[in-house]
């Protein structure tokens, strides 16, 4: 086999609305793979998502480059734990690639194939290999095996067809030495086009992975891509990557895409000391747990090193729901996070859930009362999707029974969003949440109050 490898982050779309949307963030997982391969292979890395390519343009890239292998993904690293459920365009594109006169071997990574490899292989006959879990080393090992004239039979973490059956090799081991990975191939990406969701983290922008995995067990989070241990890079290694981004690519804004950046407190302390001792001019943000705000001085130190934003899993203002989803934080932790971030002038993002298992009208009211008490008037709630690989998914399948459970796949998973052990159907829960919000803000009978009507007209006119 030749040595041309094309790596594409696809532009995913569907006729169906999906809860989670794509974000303009660099596909670090694919960029890591490019770095691992390009010393021995002719590698092209294309981010079709940020370039806004359609299906024909993505197929045109493959046709023009004529690679021996194509590596692509259903889920870029920033969506591993909360993927886009519907990826119809992905299959249309790959089937078009599969019909090319000199078709490449097609390797697919991502959450969908990691959790349901049979479904993915059935859904798209053009796919030759599915890489499960962390894709960097598994994809590299598979490419090297194929280039040497072999197949995927000896590569851990790979699924494929063998006649009429599907073969699933044993899982690949987790990456426990992340410092040994080369830095992502940022030079192969259009770095000027990436941006954070909000303007408090500026462009030029990039995400960075300083750690992998999470030791906690929230029932709604899909941890299949990095199941198990939480592993940190060294502060020196992360600082060197930040320095590369700042000096070579002019990056001024970074978001640490770690699921829980502040778990390893000694790492955070050491990295912030490096950033203070030799500043890089980078403004940054991260994800954290609300109870980390109890650590004296931690967020003060982070702010002094350039941190401007911290996002937490707020989830719910109801103790019952927090307990039901095994969040292992309390409403007091949430209140403290709000207080500390305001005191320090940090932007606090809060991921919130609606209709998690255990949700009732009473718990929705508790959440809205908590937010009202904290002076928070706007909050975006996501109805809980029972992603494959989560405890909520397992509860859903048990709730449906064996026969109905067989019909659940990524094709229809969002039909069950907010329907696992809840009192209200999702649409009614959304209406009730809004009702409680307006009742608390404007008083009972709010639809007849002038202030409510005035604000409603203002919102409508700006829409």
C-alpha positions in Angstrom: 0.0 0.0 0.0 1.1 3.5 -0.7 1.7 6.2 1.9 -0.9 8.9 1.2 -3.2 9.6 4.2 -6.0 12.1 4.1 -7.5 13.1 7.4 -10.8 15.0 7.3 -12.9 16.6 10.0 -16.2 16.4 8.2 -18.9 19.1 8.1 -21.9 17.2 9.6 -25.5 18.0 9.0 -28.9 16.4 9.1 -32.5 17.2 8.2 -33.3 16.5 11.9 -32.6 19.0 14.6 -30.0 17.8 17.0 -29.5 19.0 20.6 -25.7 19.5 20.2 -24.3 21.6 17.4 -20.8 21.8 15.8 -18.4 24.4 17.2 -15.5 26.1 15.4 -12.7 24.5 17.4 -9.6 22.7 16.1 -10.0 18.9 15.8 -7.2 18.1 18.1 -7.6 14.3 17.9 -7.2 14.3 14.2 -4.3 16.8 14.4 -2.6 14.5 16.9 -3.0 11.6 14.4 -1.5 13.8 11.7 1.5 14.5 13.9 2.0 10.8 14.6 1.9 9.8 11.0 3.5 12.6 9.0 7.1 11.5 9.6 6.5 8.4 7.6 3.5 9.2 5.4 2.3 12.0 3.1 -0.4 13.4 5.2 -3.1 16.0 4.4 -5.4 17.3 7.2 -8.6 19.1 6.2 -11.1 20.7 8.5 -14.2 20.7 6.3 -16.3 21.8 9.2 -14.7 25.1 9.8 -14.3 25.6 6.1 -18.0 25.1 5.6 -17.6 22.4 2.9 -20.6 20.5 1.6 -20.7 16.8 0.7 -19.5 17.3 -2.9 -16.6 19.5 -1.8 -15.5 16.9 0.8 -15.7 14.2 -1.8 -13.8 16.4 -4.2 -10.9 16.7 -1.6 -10.6 13.0 -1.5 -10.9 12.6 -5.3 -8.2 15.2 -5.9 -5.7 14.0 -3.3 -6.3 10.3 -4.1 -5.1 9.0 -0.8 -4.5 5.4 0.0 -6.3 5.8 3.4 -8.9 8.2 4.7 -9.3 8.9 8.4 -12.3 10.7 9.5 -14.6 11.1 12.6 -18.2 11.3 13.6 -17.3 13.2 16.7 -14.4 15.7 17.0 -12.7 15.8 20.4 -14.7 18.8 21.7 -17.9 16.7 21.4 -16.7 13.4 22.6 -18.9 13.4 25.8 -21.9 15.1 24.1 -21.9 14.2 20.4 -24.2 15.4 17.6 -26.6 12.5 17.5 -27.7 12.8 13.8 -24.9 12.8 11.2 -26.8 11.9 8.0 -24.4 13.8 5.7 -21.5 11.8 7.0 -22.9 8.6 5.5 -23.8 10.2 2.2 -20.3 11.6 1.9 -18.5 8.3 2.8 -20.7 6.3 0.4 -19.7 8.7 -2.4 -16.1 8.3 -1.4 -16.6 4.5 -1.5 -17.7 4.7 -5.1 -14.6 6.5 -6.3 -12.6 4.5 -9.0 -9.6 4.2 -6.7 -11.3 4.3 -3.3 -9.2 4.7 -0.2 -9.4 2.5 2.9 -11.8 4.3 5.2 -11.1 4.5 8.9 -13.7 6.1 11.2 -13.2 7.3 14.8 -15.6 8.9 17.3 -18.2 8.3 19.9 -20.8 6.7 17.6 -18.5 3.8 16.5 -17.0 3.5 20.0 -20.4 2.9 21.6 -22.2 1.2 18.6 -19.7 -0.2 16.1 -22.2 -2.7 14.7 -24.6 0.1 14.0 -22.0 2.2 12.3 -20.7 -0.6 10.1 -24.2 -1.6 9.1 -25.2 2.1 8.4 -22.3 2.7 6.1 -21.0 -0.2 4.0 -18.1 2.0 2.8 -16.5 2.0 6.2 -13.6 -0.5 6.4 -12.5 0.0 10.0 -14.0 1.6 13.1 -11.5 2.9 15.8 -13.0 2.7 19.3 -11.9 4.9 22.1 -9.0 7.3 22.1 -8.1 7.4 18.4 -4.6 8.7 18.3 -2.4 5.6 18.8 -5.0 3.1 17.6 -5.4 4.9 14.3 -1.6 5.2 13.9 -1.1 1.5 14.6 -3.8 0.6 12.1 -2.4 2.7 9.4 1.1 1.3 9.9 -0.3 -2.3 9.8 -2.2 -1.6 6.6 0.8 0.1 5.0 2.9 -2.9 5.8 0.5 -5.1 3.8 -1.3 -6.4 6.8 -4.9 -5.9 8.1 -6.6 -4.7 11.3 -6.8 -8.2 12.9 -3.9 -7.6 15.3 -4.8 -4.0 16.2 -6.5 -3.5 19.6 -9.5 -1.1 19.7 -10.5 -1.8 16.1 -13.8 -3.2 14.7 -14.3 -4.4 11.1 -16.2 -6.8 8.8 -15.2 -10.3 8.2 -17.6 -11.8 5.7 -21.1 -11.5 7.1 -20.0 -10.9 10.7 -18.5 -8.0 12.6 -15.2 -8.5 14.5 -14.4 -6.4 17.5 -10.8 -6.6 18.7 -10.1 -6.2 22.4 -10.2 -2.6 23.6 -7.0 -0.6 23.2 -5.3 0.6 26.4 -5.8 4.2 27.5 -3.1 6.7 26.8 -1.3 7.0 30.1 1.7 8.9 29.0 0.3 11.9 27.1 3.6 13.8 27.3 4.9 11.3 24.8 2.5 12.4 22.2 3.8 15.0 19.7 2.0 18.3 19.7 -1.0 18.4 17.3 -0.2 19.4 13.7 -1.5 22.9 14.1 0.4 24.0 11.0 -1.9 21.9 8.9 -5.1 23.6 10.2 -6.6 27.0 9.4 -5.8 28.4 12.8 -7.1 31.9 12.0 -10.7 30.6 11.6 -11.2 29.0 15.0 -13.1 30.8 17.7 -14.6 30.3 21.2 -18.3 30.4 21.7 -18.2 33.8 23.5 -16.0 36.8 23.0 -14.3 36.9 26.4 -11.7 34.4 25.0 -10.3 36.2 21.9 -9.0 35.1 18.6 -6.7 33.8 17.3 -8.0 30.9 19.3 -7.3 27.2 20.0 -8.4 24.5 22.4 -5.8 22.5 24.3 -6.0 19.1 26.1 -4.0 19.3 29.3 -5.6 16.1 30.7 -7.7 13.2 29.7 -10.6 11.3 31.3 -12.6 12.0 34.4 -12.7 10.0 37.7 -16.3 10.9 38.4 -19.4 9.0 37.3 -22.2 11.4 36.3 -24.9 9.3 34.8 -25.5 11.5 31.8 -21.9 12.0 30.5 -20.6 9.8 27.7 -17.1 8.9 28.9 -16.7 6.1 26.3 -13.9 7.9 24.4 -11.7 8.1 27.5 -13.1 5.6 29.9 -11.5 5.2 33.3 -8.5 7.0 34.8 -7.9 10.8 34.7 -4.4 11.4 33.3 -2.6 14.8 33.3 0.2 16.0 31.2 3.2 17.7 32.9 2.9 21.5 33.4 6.1 22.0 31.4 4.7 20.1 28.4 1.5 22.0 28.4 3.3 25.3 28.8 5.5 24.4 25.8 2.4 23.8 23.7 0.9 27.2 24.8 4.2 28.9 23.9 4.2 27.3 20.4 0.6 28.4 19.9 1.4 32.0 21.0 4.7 32.4 19.2 4.2 30.5 15.9 0.4 31.0 15.4 -0.3 34.2 17.3 -2.9 32.5 19.5 -4.2 34.8 22.2 -7.2 32.8 23.4 -7.2 29.2 24.7 -9.9 27.0 26.2 -8.7 23.9 27.9 -11.0 21.2 26.5 -10.4 18.9 29.5 -13.5 17.4 31.0 -12.4 18.6 34.4 -9.3 20.9 34.2 -9.0 21.6 38.0 -9.0 18.0 39.3 -5.2 17.8 39.6 -4.6 20.8 41.8 -0.7 20.5 41.9 -0.8 20.6 38.1 -2.9 23.7 38.0 -0.7 25.4 40.5 2.5 24.6 38.6 1.1 25.6 35.2 -0.2 28.9 36.6 3.2 29.6 38.1 4.9 29.0 34.7 2.4 31.4 33.1 3.0 34.1 35.6 6.8 33.7 35.6 7.0 33.9 31.8 3.7 35.3 30.5 2.6 34.4 27.0 -0.2 37.0 26.6 -2.8 34.2 26.5 -6.3 34.7 27.9 -7.9 31.3 28.8 -10.8 29.4 30.2 -11.5 25.9 31.4 -14.1 23.5 32.8 -14.1 22.9 36.6 -16.3 21.3 39.3 -18.3 23.6 41.5 -16.8 22.1 44.7 -13.3 23.1 43.5 -14.3 26.7 44.4 -13.9 25.6 48.0 -10.1 25.2 47.5 -8.6 28.4 49.0 -6.8 30.6 46.5 -7.1 28.3 43.5 -9.2 30.5 41.3 -7.4 33.6 42.4 -4.2 32.0 41.2 -5.8 31.0 37.9 -7.0 34.5 37.3 -3.6 36.0 38.0 -2.2 33.7 35.2 -4.7 34.8 32.6 -7.9 32.8 33.3 -11.0 34.8 32.5 -13.7 32.1 32.3 -14.6 28.9 34.2 -17.5 26.7 33.1 -19.1 24.3 35.6 -21.6 21.5 35.4 -24.5 23.3 37.1 -27.0 20.7 36.0 -29.7 21.5 38.5 -30.6 23.6 41.5 -32.4 20.6 43.0 -30.5 18.5 45.6 -32.6 15.5 44.5 -31.6 15.7 40.9 -28.0 16.3 41.7 -28.1 13.2 43.8 -29.9 11.2 41.1 -27.3 12.0 38.4 -24.4 11.3 40.8 -23.0 14.8 40.3 -21.3 14.8 43.7 -21.8 18.5 44.2 -24.3 20.3 46.3 -26.4 23.4 45.8 -24.2 25.1 48.4 -21.2 24.3 46.1 -23.1 25.9 43.2 -23.9 29.0 45.2 -20.2 29.3 46.3 -19.0 29.0 42.7 -21.3 31.9 41.7 -20.2 34.0 44.6 -16.5 33.4 44.1 -16.5 34.0 40.3 -18.4 37.2 40.8 -16.0 38.4 43.4 -13.0 37.6 41.1 -14.6 39.0 38.0 -14.5 35.6 36.3 -17.1 34.7 33.6 -19.0 31.7 34.9 -20.6 29.4 32.4 -23.0 26.9 33.7 -24.1 23.7 31.8 -27.7 23.0 32.8 -29.9 20.0 32.4 -33.7 19.7 32.1 -35.6 16.4 32.6 -32.7 14.4 34.0 -33.8 11.2 35.8 -35.7 12.2 38.9 -36.9 15.5 37.5 -40.4 16.6 38.6 -42.4 19.8 38.6 -41.2 20.4 42.1 -37.5 20.0 41.2 -37.9 22.3 38.2 -39.3 24.9 40.6 -36.4 24.4 43.0 -33.9 25.1 40.2 -35.7 28.2 39.1 -36.0 29.5 42.7 -32.2 28.8 43.1 -31.4 30.8 40.0 -33.7 33.6 41.1 -32.1 33.8 44.5 -28.6 34.0 42.9 -29.7 36.8 40.6 -29.4 34.7 37.4 -32.0 35.6 34.9 -30.9 33.7 31.8 -29.9 30.1 31.5 -29.8 27.7 28.6 -31.1 24.2 29.6 -30.4 21.1 27.5 -32.9 18.2 27.7 -30.9 15.1 28.8 -30.1 12.8 25.9 -29.5 9.2 27.0 -26.3 8.8 25.1 -25.0 5.3 24.5 -22.3 4.3 27.0 -24.0 6.2 29.9 -25.9 5.0 32.9 -29.0 6.9 31.7 -28.9 4.9 28.5 -28.7 1.6 30.4 -31.6 2.8 32.5 -33.6 3.7 29.3 -33.0 0.2 27.8 -34.1 -1.5 31.0 -37.2 0.8 31.1 -38.1 -0.1 27.5 -37.6 -3.9 27.8 -35.6 -6.2 25.6 -37.6 -6.1 22.4 -38.0 -2.3 22.3 -34.4 -1.8 23.4 -33.2 -3.5 20.2 -34.7 -0.7 18.2 -32.8 2.1 19.9 -29.9 3.5 18.0 -28.2 6.7 17.2 -30.8 7.1 14.5 -33.5 7.7 17.1 -31.8 8.3 20.4 -33.0 11.9 20.8 -36.6 10.7 20.6 -36.0 9.5 24.2 -34.3 12.7 25.4 -35.8 13.8 28.7 -38.0 10.7 29.0 -36.0 8.5 31.5 -37.7 8.4 34.9 -39.3 11.9 34.7 -42.7 13.3 35.7 -43.3 15.6 32.7 -42.8 15.1 29.0 -40.0 17.3 27.7 -42.1 19.9 25.9 -44.3 20.3 29.0 -41.3 20.5 31.2 -39.9 23.4 29.1 -43.2 25.2 29.3 -43.4 24.7 33.0 -39.9 25.9 33.5 -40.7 29.1 31.6 -43.9 29.5 33.6 -42.0 29.3 36.9 -39.3 31.7 35.7 -41.9 34.3 34.7 -43.9 33.8 37.9 -40.9 34.4 40.0 -39.8 37.4 38.0 -43.1 39.2 37.4 -45.5 37.6 40.0 -48.6 35.5 39.7 -50.8 36.4 36.8 -47.8 37.7 35.0 -49.4 37.6 31.5 -51.6 40.5 32.6 -48.8 42.6 34.0 -47.5 45.5 32.0 -43.8 44.8 32.8 -44.1 41.3 31.5 -45.9 42.4 28.3 -43.3 45.2 27.7 -40.3 42.8 28.1 -42.0 40.2 25.9 -42.5 42.8 23.2 -38.9 43.9 23.5 -37.6 40.3 23.2 -39.9 39.7 20.2 -38.7 42.8 18.4 -35.0 41.8 18.9 -35.6 38.3 17.7 
